[in-house]
Amino acid sequence: MAKPSIPKGTRDFSPSEILKRNYIFDTIKSSFIRFGFLPIETPSMEKLETLTGKYGEEGDNLIFKILNRGAKLDKAVRKVEETENLTQGKIEHILCAEALRYDLTVPFARYVVQHQNDIAFPFKRFQIQPVWRADRPQKGRYREFYQCDADVIGSNALLHEIEFIQLFDEVLSNLHIPKVVIKVNNRKILSGIAEITGESERIIDITTAIDKLDKIGAEKVVEELIQRGIGDDAIDIIKPLFDLNGSLQEILTEMKTILSGSEIGLKGIEELEFVFNAVEKIGLRTARVEFDVTLARGLNYYTGAIFEVKVEGVSIGSICGGGRYDDLTGIFGLKNISGVGISFGADRIYDVLEELNLFPTFKNASTQLLITNFGDDVVQFLPLIKQLRDAGINTEYYPDKVKLQKQMKYADAKAIPFVLFAGEDEIKNNTYRLKNMDTGAQTDLSFDEMINTLKANI
């Protein structure tokens, strides 16, 4: 018989891990609400046509397709068999009509278009749900993982870019993560670079390659640009961008000179300056903001600001990202609606908190009081258990008559802070022996005294 296992890139979560994950989700959610976002949820699966063509060449290859079933599959197989010269992509689209969502942004755009008559614009939503990618599993990279997204749609105001930087800072500060760097770029700047190189139609090839600078280095990026058919003259213009240094203002001034022949490029610089100046005036709690001209995020739908968040000194990649998408809803029929959004990678944040040992202890997260079992009739304890629970004490009764040592071991394993030794006589006399599992102290108390003691210590 095969040993039970789960697919690579997926995970089971123990109670202690769930407590840690909920700590992250609750921290993010509270900030989303404080900034005025409302929650929605969308289905785990979308129509394949909804997702494809939105994530760039590499992203589309990572979409988990769902194979048709029953009569639909039989019909699709016959169509494949009867049609000549089909590419793999076309075969997949015939055999699969649906797919697991790749991210939360494209489903959100579909949601906005589908429910546009019920939405007040600008619409600020947050969404905390799992997504799936047919990626190669490795440290910090999973095939099933949660995203925590916040988006504003229906507004061109750069105020939102400023607030999203503040939101990154607030959440990660509240999680006590040190050395956070918020990297910012603007897609208009990347368009300007493509324009001045004379390769405007190759912007996807250029941005896909230079976005890998941190991962593969300048030499390999140049090799990829050559492989993608970018000319030598264009590469000579792009290469100096890999080594920009100096203060933020010095780099932006240099970029103005480089992009002087590109109106769209200069517009991107102008937008960035506005955002950076505002953030500097407001101030951040712990994060640092940087301009990164090579940041592209690899997604075709970004049109303005691009964000990526990293933590210095850890082995995990980016933990958050996002950007502005001026007409994402246009592909679903709702034109000229600008949006901007960010995503917190909860699973990577979890790994950062583990690596840096930053999780708090979760005492009293479940059972706060264990009543031991001395073999008495359990029914007579049910009123006491109900009274304790009604008083706000998370209580459980050990269900089996076993040695007291085993019951104490159970309390230790669940980190239950208090144990109540009670039998028929104790209930009759309203006197209970309460043990503090941290200190080992045992005290005889009345019911009311016990409640007061528990509430004061949990």
Sequence and secondary structure as in RCSB ss.txt:
>XXXX:A:sequence
MAKPSIPKGTRDFSPSEILKRNYIFDTIKSSFIRFGFLPIETPSMEKLETLTGKYGEEGDNLIFKILNRGAKLDK
AVRKVEETENLTQGKIEHILCAEALRYDLTVPFARYVVQHQNDIAFPFKRFQIQPVWRADRPQKGRYREFYQCDA
DVIGSNALLHEIEFIQLFDEVLSNLHIPKVVIKVNNRKILSGIAEITGESERIIDITTAIDKLDKIGAEKVVEEL
IQRGIGDDAIDIIKPLFDLNGSLQEILTEMKTILSGSEIGLKGIEELEFVFNAVEKIGLRTARVEFDVTLARGLN
YYTGAIFEVKVEGVSIGSICGGGRYDDLTGIFGLKNISGVGISFGADRIYDVLEELNLFPTFKNASTQLLITNFG
DDVVQFLPLIKQLRDAGINTEYYPDKVKLQKQMKYADAKAIPFVLFAGEDEIKNNTYRLKNMDTGAQTDLSFDEM
INTLKANI
>XXXX:A:secstr
       TT     HHHHHHHHHHHHHHHHHHHHTT EE    SEEEHHHHTTSSHHHHHHT  EEE  HHHHHH
HHHHHHH SS  HHHHHHHHEEEEE S SHHHHHHHHHHTGGG  SSEEEEEEEEEE     BTTB SEEEEEEE
EEES   THHHHHHHHHHHHHHHHTT  SEEEEEEEHHHHHHHHHHTT GGGHHHHHHHHTTHHHHHHHHHHHHH
HHTT  HHHHHHHGGGGG  S HHHHHHHHHHHTTT HHHHHHHHHHHHHHHHHHHH  SS EEEE TT  TT T
T  SEEEEEEETTSS    EEEEEETTGGGGGT  S  EEEEEEEHHHHHHHHHHTT     TTSS  EEE   S
  GGGGHHHHHHHHHTT  EEE  S   HHHHHHHHHHTT  EEEE  HHHHHHT EEEEETTT  EEEE HHHH
HHHHHHH 
